[in-house]
Amino acid sequence: MNNRKILAGLAEVTGEEDKIMDITISIDKLDKIGIEKVKEEMLSKGVSAGAIEKIQPFLELQGSFEAKTSALKYILSTSEVGLKGVEELEFIYKSCKTLNASSNLELDVTLARGLNYYTGAIFEVVSEGFKGSICGGGRYDGLTDQFGLKGLGCVGISFGADRIYDVMLENDLFPKEKLDSLDVMFVNFGEKEQAYILPIATELRFKGISVEVYPDAVKMKKQMGYADSKGAKYVAVIGENEMHSGLIRVKNMNTGEQGDIRLEEFINKF
């Protein structure tokens, strides 16, 4: 986590208040491009060499949360807004310690978050071994003023659903009982059969039964392979003959047994 007031304070003590966005955007790239490239980028954006020299110790901060906040108080000693940012960080850290939730909390002074409506604490959530953040957000005061709701301070967080999914997949975190809970898969022979099957599938779903209808009329081998990969308990086959007879051919995927059963019996089976 970090605090946008600290970044504002850094711009203030270096005499580059008008360059705050340029400074924060460059600093935010430290992990990706390294300190020398960050300095080059700031210089190219008009940040003075003297200011960059003052910023360098800020970029090289190391140590514990307490060590970093202590160093920040020295670096930002002449900035009221910067010191306020340090104070807010310390409040959050102490609160987390009280809740035994501080062990994974790290102060990263280069964290800037790209959106300039943040006014206080900013944070990102990362997963070990995964490149990039999976959640992010922060404090913003005054944003709701634009929508007619004045004087409301807010904190928001967004979750990267795709990234969280990737992390769970990589670390095999999806519960097997949920993944393998498909009760019935209906084989698809074509549009006519699919239209006949869909009301049956709907009726089964209303009974709390997990049902899929294979989306395409492809080779049986491919459809059976899919059912097997999903851990389907039964595969139901309804072709033209079954449509006329009112029967369903059902295969028990655990035992391999298969046979014809009347539609009503099949529904009542569950």
Secondary structure as the mmCIF struct_conf table of DSSP 4:
data_model
#
loop_
_struct_conf.conf_type_id
_struct_conf.id
_struct_conf.beg_label_comp_id
_struct_conf.beg_label_asym_id
_struct_conf.beg_label_seq_id
_struct_conf.end_label_comp_id
_struct_conf.end_label_asym_id
_struct_conf.end_label_seq_id
STRN STRN1 ASN A 2 ASN A 3
HELX_RH_AL_P HELX_RH_AL_P1 ARG A 4 VAL A 13
TURN_TY1_P TURN_TY1_P1 THR A 14 GLY A 15
HELX_RH_3T_P HELX_RH_3T_P1 GLU A 17 LYS A 19
HELX_RH_AL_P HELX_RH_AL_P2 ILE A 20 ILE A 27
TURN_TY1_P TURN_TY1_P2 ASP A 28 LYS A 29
HELX_RH_AL_P HELX_RH_AL_P3 LEU A 30 ILE A 33
HELX_RH_AL_P HELX_RH_AL_P4 ILE A 35 SER A 44
TURN_TY1_P TURN_TY1_P3 LYS A 45 GLY A 46
HELX_RH_AL_P HELX_RH_AL_P5 ALA A 49 LEU A 59
TURN_TY1_P TURN_TY1_P4 GLU A 60 GLU A 60
BEND BEND1 GLY A 63 GLY A 63
HELX_RH_AL_P HELX_RH_AL_P6 PHE A 65 ILE A 75
TURN_TY1_P TURN_TY1_P5 LEU A 76 THR A 78
HELX_RH_AL_P HELX_RH_AL_P7 GLU A 80 THR A 98
TURN_TY1_P TURN_TY1_P6 LEU A 99 ASN A 100
TURN_TY1_P TURN_TY1_P7 SER A 103 ASN A 104
TURN_TY1_P TURN_TY1_P8 VAL A 109 THR A 110
BEND BEND2 GLY A 114 GLY A 114
TURN_TY1_P TURN_TY1_P9 ASN A 116 TYR A 117
BEND BEND3 GLY A 120 GLY A 120
STRN STRN2 ALA A 121 VAL A 126
TURN_TY1_P TURN_TY1_P10 GLU A 128 GLY A 129
BEND BEND4 LYS A 131 GLY A 132
STRN STRN3 SER A 133 ASP A 141
BEND BEND5 GLY A 142 GLY A 142
HELX_RH_3T_P HELX_RH_3T_P2 LEU A 143 PHE A 147
TURN_TY1_P TURN_TY1_P11 GLY A 148 GLY A 148
TURN_TY1_P TURN_TY1_P12 LYS A 150 GLY A 151
STRN STRN4 GLY A 153 PHE A 159
HELX_RH_AL_P HELX_RH_AL_P8 ALA A 161 GLU A 170
TURN_TY1_P TURN_TY1_P13 ASN A 171 ASP A 172
BEND BEND6 PHE A 174 PHE A 174
HELX_RH_AL_P HELX_RH_AL_P9 LYS A 176 LEU A 179
TURN_TY1_P TURN_TY1_P14 ASP A 180 ASP A 180
STRN STRN5 VAL A 184 PHE A 186
HELX_RH_AL_P HELX_RH_AL_P10 GLU A 191 PHE A 206
TURN_TY1_P TURN_TY1_P15 LYS A 207 GLY A 208
STRN STRN6 VAL A 211 VAL A 213
BEND BEND7 PRO A 215 ASP A 216
HELX_RH_AL_P HELX_RH_AL_P11 MET A 220 SER A 229
TURN_TY1_P TURN_TY1_P16 LYS A 230 GLY A 231
BEND BEND8 LYS A 233 LYS A 233
STRN STRN7 TYR A 234 VAL A 237
HELX_RH_AL_P HELX_RH_AL_P12 GLU A 240 SER A 245
TURN_TY1_P TURN_TY1_P17 GLY A 246 GLY A 246
STRN STRN8 LEU A 247 ASN A 252
TURN_TY1_P TURN_TY1_P18 MET A 253 THR A 255
STRN STRN9 GLN A 258 ARG A 262
HELX_RH_AL_P HELX_RH_AL_P13 LEU A 263 ASN A 268
TURN_TY1_P TURN_TY1_P19 LYS A 269 LYS A 269
#
